[in-house]
Amino acid sequence: MFNLNCAFFNRKNILKITALTLLFVSVIPLVLTGCKLERLGLISGSDSSTVSQDENNKTADAAMQGYLSEKGFYEMKSLQKDKNPLTDANVRKAIMYAIDRQRIVEELLGDYGSVLNSLFPEGTEYFLNAWEQYNYNPELAREYLNRSGYDKDNPLFLTLGANSESESRQVIENIIKENLQGIGVITWIANKKSREWYMDDVKNGNYDLGVWSILISEAKDLNNYFASGKIPSMKTDINKDCNNFYWYNNQDYDFYANSLLSEESMENKTSIAGKLQQILSEDAVILPLYSRVYTAAYNKRISNIEIDYMDGSFLKNIVNMDINIEANQKKKSSANISENSNIKSLVAGYEQEPYVFNPFISDTIYRDYVNNLILQGLWKKTGPDKFEPVLAESVTVIGKRDEENNNLRNTLKAVIKIKDGIYWQDGDPIVADDIIATINAVNNDESLSFTGIDYSIIKSIEKQNDKEFILTFNNYDSDWKMLFNFIFPAKLLENHSISSLFSEDIFGSGPYKLKEWKKGEYMLLEKNNYYNGSKPIIDELKFIFNSDINLLIKMLNDGSIDILGVPSDPELMKNIGGNKSLNLLVQPGLLFEHLALCQKPRQ
């Protein structure tokens, strides 16, 4: 039921919505003065469809009391004169002010979460509190709704949807339904299973209000999600990533979003991203609710732990993590780890075991967590539009030489220099031939497919010397450095397709290397003595795999494992926080829950 690191959620499915279908039982009072709803067929128990204006008013009263059936709701909704109420900014703002986001956070995350007022987590370059104006204010919500002619005597009828597998979204929907009813908006929960909800309703704009999660990992996503040219029906082989499921259209927004795509300066990108968020907030298109959080529980003998907000790994700071040796000795015999008293070892619990090591073949996030300790690339993505060099030394643009156009976006050609003193785990130096062989192996393997990474943008890659190569692009992508996330030795790629390699073994240049993998039980890593960075303090890492999260938590409590990603359940986190031998670390991630308001024109 739970993802190991993120409550109720699967991190990889950006638009996956996990909610249990909300079941309604029509409750018919024995006496409802002057309102013959059963005869009208607007509550359970009748097939009649003849409705007078007076009876409509009485039905609206019943709706406000929660007595309206599904049939009655849709009949009343069809009688609304305005078929496009959500194109009215006053209606959208009324909805925004009516929702108690703090209550939603407290219900789902307790004291371990906070209301999100940005499309990016706090601490990132693009974070801006653009939605802070939308604090819970039902009085102001009623004022905005009244401007559009709706109130409790003349309620607005809207559907509210999500997919039907998530308990967390059921909680969100219940709160939103209650909040909106308080200002004069009647909602009907119209949940469907994930595929049907996303493919039929979200993608086609067949909803009024919707709850799902999105991840905006870079500036260009602000264009893909909200630009008017990115409505799903406009998708072509050329116009890809059409994720404007809100059917939002604003020319000012389009202007800034388009300028953002051609911007290279991080300072300018940050400024433009801020303007775009302010426009979206003012137009009341989307209401961020909260960031999904990653949670790690660990023994107090461990120190210097950090969680990566990009992917949830609690081993982000592995080279600086430390563990008290004396307190660690009693678990050694059962952990299959070296008995040398000077060896520092750590045991981590993972809920899923990798299938293969090959990073070019789809697998679980836990495989990626392990691989990130063994493999290195030329750069590592550390935030939205932010890359830090790992094995790369420099990028020198070649081509046009005028100040205005001397950037890779315009020249499409650069010399990449890799660092000196970098080695594979066997001590061989890493050279340009290795990078070239990796890129060619990927491009030549037709069995590989990628999401979000397009190796075909590389026109050519040529060796200049052992430490430099010339890279030429067919076209530019701001995320081009991700093409070099992983590199392998040329000697391992000779006469092999890359997809056939690295099934049960892996070879890299990171801080650790594989020592043993006993499938179905555990995996053991040891320090790589040829690692070019700061040497890790912890000598050995053991990963125990078990799909039973309750068993893993028990093992954490009894000291059999040292650290574990746990579900972000308030009660569980409270219990761990009160455990004298354990600590708890919570980190908001890029993925966030939001309320969407669809502006697709209706007939």
C-alpha atoms as one frame of an Amber mdcrd trajectory, in Angstrom:
protein
   0.000   0.000   0.000   2.824   2.383   0.814   5.816   3.544  -1.169   8.876
   3.069   1.033   9.844   6.701   1.001   6.667   8.589   0.283   3.309   8.215
   1.977   0.552   6.766  -0.159   2.469   7.586  -3.340   4.511   6.129  -6.181
   7.263   8.658  -6.934   7.688   7.796 -10.610   4.190   8.322 -11.800   3.869
  12.062 -12.179   0.190  12.151 -12.964  -0.759   9.004 -11.131  -3.641   9.726
  -8.774  -4.294   7.294  -6.026  -7.695   7.656  -4.324 -10.420   5.354  -3.098
 -13.759   6.027  -4.744 -15.919   8.038  -2.423 -19.145   6.164  -1.884 -22.308
   8.123  -1.305 -25.451   6.774   0.272 -28.511   8.847  -0.484 -30.096   9.715
   2.815 -33.768  10.641   2.544 -35.308  12.381   5.538 -38.717  11.194   6.632
 -40.004  14.740   6.385 -38.663  17.416   4.055 -41.220  20.189   4.127 -42.564
  21.292   0.765 -39.975  19.322  -1.269 -41.086  16.165  -3.031 -37.610  15.101
  -4.113 -38.402  11.429  -4.440 -41.248  12.214  -6.836 -38.868  14.422  -8.838
 -36.296  11.652  -9.173 -33.564  13.917  -7.836 -32.887  11.735  -4.832 -32.745
   7.964  -4.766 -35.982   6.166  -5.417 -37.653   7.685  -8.483 -37.366   7.841
 -12.263 -39.417  10.984 -12.816 -37.649  13.855 -14.589 -40.309  16.601 -14.648
 -38.886  19.564 -12.721 -40.476  23.010 -12.154 -38.501  26.142 -11.226 -39.939
  26.077  -7.731 -38.990  22.457  -7.363 -35.480  23.306  -8.634 -35.079  25.812
  -5.794 -36.180  23.195  -3.290 -33.773  20.710  -4.828 -30.969  23.225  -4.410
 -31.873  23.444  -0.720 -31.663  19.679  -0.491 -28.312  19.724  -2.270 -26.927
  22.102   0.354 -28.067  19.642   3.017 -26.328  16.754   1.260 -29.480  14.886
   0.148 -28.958  15.108  -3.613 -28.434  11.881  -5.575 -26.036  11.495  -8.484
 -28.888  11.753 -10.931 -30.189  14.835  -9.191 -26.780  16.457  -9.188 -26.195
  16.041 -12.912 -29.733  17.170 -13.690 -29.249  20.340 -11.691 -25.809  20.874
 -13.249 -27.330  20.603 -16.731 -29.818  23.345 -15.876 -27.069  25.867 -15.084
 -27.226  28.696 -17.611 -23.457  29.189 -17.635 -21.905  26.045 -19.068 -18.397
  27.435 -18.509 -18.389  28.810 -14.950 -14.685  28.084 -14.464 -13.754  30.545
 -17.200 -14.858  33.209 -14.708 -11.863  34.311 -12.599 -14.177  35.251  -9.723
 -15.444  31.670  -9.506 -11.911  30.289  -9.613 -10.716  32.654  -6.883 -13.741
  31.817  -4.759 -12.737  28.161  -4.934  -9.122  28.981  -4.043 -10.059  30.999
  -0.947 -12.640  28.438   0.152 -10.230  25.537   0.559  -8.616  24.927   3.933
  -5.211  23.723   2.754  -3.751  23.725   6.266  -6.400  21.243   7.360  -5.555
  19.004   4.400  -1.881  19.021   5.356  -2.598  18.321   9.006  -4.930  15.438
   8.131  -2.364  13.778   5.857   1.029  14.767   7.281   0.380  16.019  10.800
   3.190  18.298  11.951   5.541  16.970   9.274   4.188  18.883   6.278   3.293
  22.420   5.274   1.093  24.215   2.766   2.844  24.754  -0.575   2.543  28.224
  -2.100   4.835  27.626  -5.068   5.294  25.200  -7.943   8.756  24.386  -6.590
   9.908  23.265  -3.132  11.388  25.777  -0.744  15.145  26.088  -1.071  15.220
  25.757  -4.861  16.097  28.643  -7.182  12.582  28.892  -8.613  10.724  28.848
  -5.291   8.313  31.784  -4.887   5.447  32.187  -2.404   3.092  33.208  -5.210
   0.013  31.504  -3.737   0.368  32.774  -0.154  -2.611  35.118  -0.701  -4.948
  32.102  -0.829  -5.181  31.467   2.880  -8.425  29.877   4.013 -10.981  32.694
   3.917 -14.587  31.509   3.388 -15.984  35.028   3.738 -13.819  36.342   0.909
 -14.638  33.207  -1.077 -18.356  33.976  -0.770 -17.750  37.536  -1.945 -16.016
  36.347  -5.100 -18.696  33.738  -5.732 -21.470  36.320  -5.266 -19.883  38.500
  -7.935 -20.667  35.717 -10.391 -24.243  35.322  -9.166 -23.856  32.192  -7.036
 -24.521  31.641  -3.350 -26.167  29.099  -1.072 -29.599  29.995  -2.469 -28.335
  29.638  -6.034 -25.501  27.111  -5.763 -22.947  26.280  -8.398 -22.672  22.593
  -9.380 -19.219  21.202 -10.215 -17.659  17.750 -10.448 -14.580  16.912  -8.398
 -12.434  14.036  -9.618  -9.337  11.975  -8.987  -8.391   8.401  -9.623  -9.987
   5.849  -7.388  -7.073   4.137  -5.659  -5.684   6.630  -3.129  -6.824   7.047
   0.453  -4.967  10.358   0.639  -6.951  11.872  -2.211 -10.172  10.668  -0.672
  -9.259  12.758   2.373  -8.467  15.755   0.140 -11.737  15.432  -1.767 -13.827
  15.179   1.393 -12.318  18.376   2.794 -12.674  20.257  -0.494 -16.290  19.108
  -0.858 -17.108  20.298   2.651 -15.293  23.622   2.176 -16.988  24.390  -1.123
 -20.436  23.487   0.137 -19.904  26.092   2.841 -19.801  28.897   0.261 -22.459
  27.637  -2.146 -20.643  25.217  -4.474 -22.057  21.697  -4.673 -19.598  19.051
  -5.829 -20.058  15.473  -6.904 -17.082  13.150  -6.468 -16.554  11.589  -9.898
 -13.580   9.296  -9.372 -12.372   6.672 -11.832  -9.575   4.153 -11.995  -6.189
   5.682 -12.837  -5.980   4.905 -16.522  -9.569   5.890 -17.237  -9.349   9.060
 -15.149  -6.127  10.247 -16.740  -6.700   9.159 -20.342 -10.417   9.945 -20.624
 -10.940  12.850 -18.264  -7.720  14.705 -17.463  -6.124  14.416 -20.888  -9.342
  15.395 -22.671 -10.359  18.111 -20.231 -13.517  16.247 -19.215 -13.581  17.406
 -15.600 -14.345  20.554 -13.600 -12.089  20.204 -10.581  -9.395  17.565 -10.327
  -6.778  16.408  -7.841  -3.515  14.852  -8.954   0.226  15.298  -8.524   2.713
  16.890 -10.878   6.453  17.352 -10.928   7.957  20.487 -12.438  11.672  19.720
 -12.538  12.891  22.460 -14.863  11.907  25.819 -16.300  10.669  24.427 -19.613
   7.990  22.476 -17.712   6.309  25.811 -16.981   5.777  26.049 -20.727   4.750
  22.419 -21.210   2.122  22.527 -18.451   0.525  25.927 -18.939   1.265  27.472
 -22.357  -1.771  27.735 -24.655   0.074  25.856 -27.394   0.510  22.850 -25.111
  -3.123  21.765 -24.776  -3.156  17.937 -25.201  -5.204  18.050 -28.419  -2.373
  20.043 -30.043   0.198  17.283 -29.600   2.134  16.275 -32.746   5.416  14.556
 -33.513   7.010  18.005 -33.387   4.929  19.623 -30.639   5.575  17.180 -27.804
   5.018  17.319 -24.044   1.564  18.889 -24.299   0.597  18.812 -20.632  -1.714
  21.821 -20.363  -4.503  19.725 -18.857  -6.042  22.940 -17.516  -6.852  24.312
 -20.983  -5.347  27.577 -19.804  -4.878  30.444 -22.252  -3.105  33.690 -21.401
  -1.053  35.623 -23.964   1.106  37.322 -21.324   1.929  33.943 -19.848   2.774
  32.558 -23.294   5.133  35.481 -23.945   7.143  34.929 -20.765   7.081  31.137
 -21.104   8.450  31.381 -24.635  11.212  33.765 -23.542  12.130  31.344 -20.769
  12.825  28.598 -23.315  15.584  30.624 -24.942  17.117  31.970 -21.741  20.545
  30.768 -20.606  21.161  32.915 -17.531  20.039  31.270 -14.287  19.353  34.692
 -12.801  17.054  35.605 -15.693  15.385  32.187 -15.599  14.622  32.646 -11.910
  13.091  36.071 -12.560  10.909  34.800 -15.432   9.849  31.680 -13.516   8.711
  33.989 -10.729   6.621  36.109 -13.118   5.001  32.983 -14.551   4.028  31.712
 -11.112   2.573  35.101 -10.209   0.441  35.076 -13.377  -0.825  31.569 -12.664
  -1.660  32.520  -9.097  -3.487  35.699 -10.087  -5.434  33.809 -12.760  -6.304
  31.095 -10.190  -5.583  28.220 -12.578  -3.990  25.786 -10.186  -3.882  25.588
  -6.395  -0.777  23.863  -4.933  -1.694  21.909  -1.811   1.485  20.369  -0.404
   4.739  18.757  -1.440   4.918  15.035  -1.055   7.542  14.239   1.526  10.292
  11.657   1.757  10.808  10.234   5.238  13.759   8.332   6.660  13.942   6.694
  10.082  17.381   5.812  11.358  19.326   4.701  14.400  20.749   7.543  16.458
  24.249   6.129  16.107  24.223   7.426  12.497  25.061  11.051  11.749  25.172
  13.499   8.789  22.145  12.096   6.949  20.545  14.051   4.112  17.610  13.150
   1.850  17.812  14.089  -1.825  14.689  16.096  -2.664  15.136  15.142  -6.323
  14.608  11.392  -5.856  14.187  10.672  -2.136  17.446   8.824  -1.531  18.524
   9.009   2.104  22.124   8.306   1.042  22.645  11.665  -0.667  25.432  12.560
   1.764  26.939   9.079   1.904  30.575  10.226   1.793  30.078  12.232   5.007
  27.720   9.873   6.828  29.190   8.286   9.935  28.225   5.545  12.360  29.263
   4.815  15.925  31.397   1.648  15.671  31.000   0.557  19.294  27.214   0.646
  19.113  27.351  -1.087  15.742  29.244  -4.227  16.731  26.387  -6.367  18.025
  24.639  -6.616  14.643  27.699  -7.653  12.617  27.334 -11.416  12.906  23.816
 -11.460  11.421  24.559  -8.868   8.733  27.163 -10.850   6.756  29.520  -7.896
   7.065  33.210  -7.874   7.897  33.952  -8.671  11.536  36.980  -6.358  11.609
  36.307  -4.059  14.560  37.732  -1.115  12.647  35.330  -1.530   9.736  32.394
   0.874   9.732  29.322  -0.736   8.212  25.747   0.387   7.659  22.664  -1.715
   6.932  19.786  -0.115   5.005  16.340  -1.563   4.322  14.707  -1.323   0.887
  11.196  -2.445   0.065  12.034  -3.614  -3.461  15.011  -5.430  -4.934  16.452
  -4.398  -8.300  16.048  -6.727 -11.263  19.183  -5.623 -13.093  21.940  -3.043
 -12.637  21.844  -1.736 -16.199  20.766   1.937 -15.869  19.464   2.005 -19.445
  16.820  -0.615 -18.650  13.740   0.368 -16.667  13.738  -0.807 -13.060  12.716
   0.332  -9.562  13.889   3.556  -7.943  15.832   1.408  -5.471  18.084   0.215
  -8.300  18.838   3.859  -9.015  19.651   4.480  -5.356  22.248   1.691  -5.428
  23.632   2.649  -8.843  24.178   6.239  -7.734  26.723   4.908  -5.238  28.612
   2.935  -7.882  28.250   4.860 -11.132  29.234   8.391 -12.060  28.560  10.616
 -15.050  30.053  13.818 -16.335  27.441  15.882 -14.467  24.780  15.302 -11.837
  21.432  17.094 -11.846  20.988  18.626  -8.401  17.899  20.799  -8.935  15.651
  22.410 -11.543  17.953  23.411 -14.431  20.935  22.926 -12.129  23.854  20.608
 -12.895  27.066  20.108 -10.952  30.225  18.720 -12.614  31.310  15.263 -11.495
  33.826  13.933 -14.028  33.597  16.912 -16.389  36.099  19.747 -16.100  34.758
  22.307 -18.564  32.542  23.062 -21.572  33.994  25.390 -24.191  31.575  26.600
 -26.850  33.002  26.745 -30.366  31.508  28.320 -33.463  30.067  31.851 -33.465
  32.264  34.297 -31.631  30.099  37.374 -31.135  29.186  38.096 -27.536  25.422
  37.831 -28.051  25.366  34.421 -29.737  28.354  32.690 -28.188  26.429  29.980
 -26.359  25.749  26.329 -27.019  22.111  26.942 -27.896  23.255  28.875 -30.974
  26.529  27.196 -31.937  25.427  23.582 -31.202  29.081  22.674 -30.844  31.439
  22.464 -27.865  34.646  20.913 -26.576  34.084  18.894 -23.404  37.090  18.387
 -21.167  37.080  15.712 -18.455  39.024  15.914 -15.223  42.513  14.609 -14.617
  43.040  11.982 -11.927  39.768  10.104 -12.443  39.787   6.306 -12.509  37.573
   3.261 -12.901  37.184   0.959  -9.920  40.013  -1.258 -11.250  42.461   1.659
 -11.386  42.348   2.287 -15.152  42.097   5.990 -16.091  38.828   7.346 -17.454
  39.429   8.802 -20.924  37.474  10.383 -23.766  37.234   7.005 -25.538  35.035
   5.735 -22.702  32.517   8.581 -23.066  32.425   8.241 -26.849  31.999   4.455
 -26.651  29.098   4.822 -24.190  27.218   7.348 -26.331  27.740   5.288 -29.501
  26.650   2.096 -27.727  23.418   3.736 -26.597  22.658   5.191 -30.034  23.398
   1.890 -31.777  21.213  -0.256 -29.506  17.737  -0.180 -31.052  16.243  -2.159
 -28.169  16.599   0.800 -25.817  13.853   3.365 -25.316  13.930   6.459 -23.152
  11.480   8.828 -21.551  12.539  12.459 -21.311  16.021  11.893 -22.766  16.663
  12.048 -26.505  20.100  10.811 -27.556  19.285  11.569 -31.181  20.000  15.263
 -30.574  23.691  14.344 -30.724  24.919  14.732 -34.292  28.484  13.618 -33.663
  30.964  12.983 -30.876  34.669  12.961 -31.773  37.843  12.482 -29.763  40.241
  15.403 -29.634  42.663  13.834 -27.140  42.477  11.538 -24.104  40.835  14.225
 -21.993  38.778  16.130 -24.558  36.076  15.405 -27.124  34.080  17.545 -29.541
  30.299  17.341 -29.206  28.003  18.523 -32.016  24.201  18.657 -31.700  21.446
  18.373 -34.280  19.336  20.584 -32.038  19.565  22.001 -28.545  17.990  20.727
 -25.339  18.578  22.508 -22.031  18.867  19.103 -20.334  21.576  17.791 -22.682
  23.939  17.077 -19.796  21.604  14.285 -18.679  22.780  12.328 -21.740  26.017
  11.824 -19.824  24.481  10.595 -16.545  26.303   7.277 -16.879  29.475   6.238
 -18.640  31.199   2.869 -18.915  34.675   1.674 -19.941  35.127   1.251 -23.693
  36.750  -2.141 -23.056  33.482  -3.535 -21.614  31.400  -2.268 -24.525  33.440
  -3.819 -27.319  31.444  -6.381 -29.317  28.455  -6.095 -26.975  25.116  -4.343
 -27.129  24.824  -2.191 -24.034  21.406  -3.638 -23.202  22.961  -7.106 -22.791
  25.406  -5.948 -20.113  25.239  -5.242 -16.384  22.498  -7.646 -15.449  23.927
  -9.007 -12.202  27.150  -7.024 -11.968  28.080  -3.391 -12.440  31.309  -1.468
 -13.019  31.853   2.172 -12.216  33.897   4.934 -10.640  31.712   6.030  -7.712
  32.475   5.910  -3.982  31.475   2.231  -3.725  31.684  -0.953  -5.778  29.675
  -4.163  -5.710  31.065  -6.872  -3.455  28.219  -9.403  -3.346  24.589  -9.767
  -4.414  22.614 -12.660  -2.970  19.355 -12.281  -4.842  16.250 -12.404  -2.734
  18.168 -11.467   0.414  20.771  -8.737   0.349  23.379  -6.761  -1.563  26.793
  -5.753  -0.220  28.928  -2.802  -1.360  32.455  -1.902  -0.327  34.518   1.263
  -0.678  36.106   1.974  -4.044  39.717   2.877  -3.295  40.089   4.582  -6.700
  37.206   7.004  -6.164  38.332  10.508  -7.113  36.208  12.375  -4.559  36.333
  12.556  -0.788  36.574   9.034   0.560  33.486   7.772   2.406  33.713   7.334
   6.170  31.525   4.203   6.097  33.446   1.236   4.670  30.629  -1.161   3.776
  26.964  -0.876   2.905  24.463  -3.687   3.088  20.986  -3.493   1.572  18.288
  -5.828   2.862  15.256  -6.248   0.584  11.808  -7.147   1.843   8.401  -6.127
   0.524   6.884  -6.222   4.034   7.328  -2.679   5.328   6.096  -3.717   8.782
   8.867  -6.319   9.008  11.461  -3.740   7.957  10.205  -1.336  10.622  10.472
  -4.134  13.197  14.056  -4.792  12.064  14.803  -1.090  12.445  13.402  -1.114
  15.960  15.451  -4.142  17.028  18.670  -2.825  15.477  18.966  -5.340  12.611
  18.998  -2.461  10.142  20.230   1.099  10.658  18.178   3.207   8.275  14.916
   2.865   6.390  12.600   4.944   4.257   9.182   4.859   5.911   5.640   5.830
   4.869   4.807   9.434   5.679   1.972   8.484   7.995   1.528  11.006  10.849
   0.920   8.360  13.507   3.907   6.280  12.418   6.167   9.326  12.253   5.016
  10.408  15.703   5.826   6.971  17.120   9.276   6.978  15.531   9.909  10.507
  16.781   9.137   9.324  20.295  11.515   6.346  20.084  14.626   7.026  22.194
  16.908   5.050  19.873  15.623   6.420  16.537  15.638   9.716  14.675  13.315
  10.872  11.908  14.191  13.031   8.896  11.522  14.515   6.604  12.272  16.179
   3.259   9.727  17.769   0.871  10.238  16.638  -2.717   9.605  18.059  -6.182
   6.348  16.156  -6.611   3.330  18.009  -5.266  -0.412  17.568  -4.945  -2.633
  20.244  -6.409  -6.186  21.167  -7.284  -6.718  21.771 -11.003  -9.488  23.954
 -12.433 -10.337  23.079 -16.031 -11.216  25.935 -18.405 -12.022  23.835 -21.459
 -14.990  25.411 -23.304 -18.265  23.463 -22.928 -21.254  23.453 -25.238
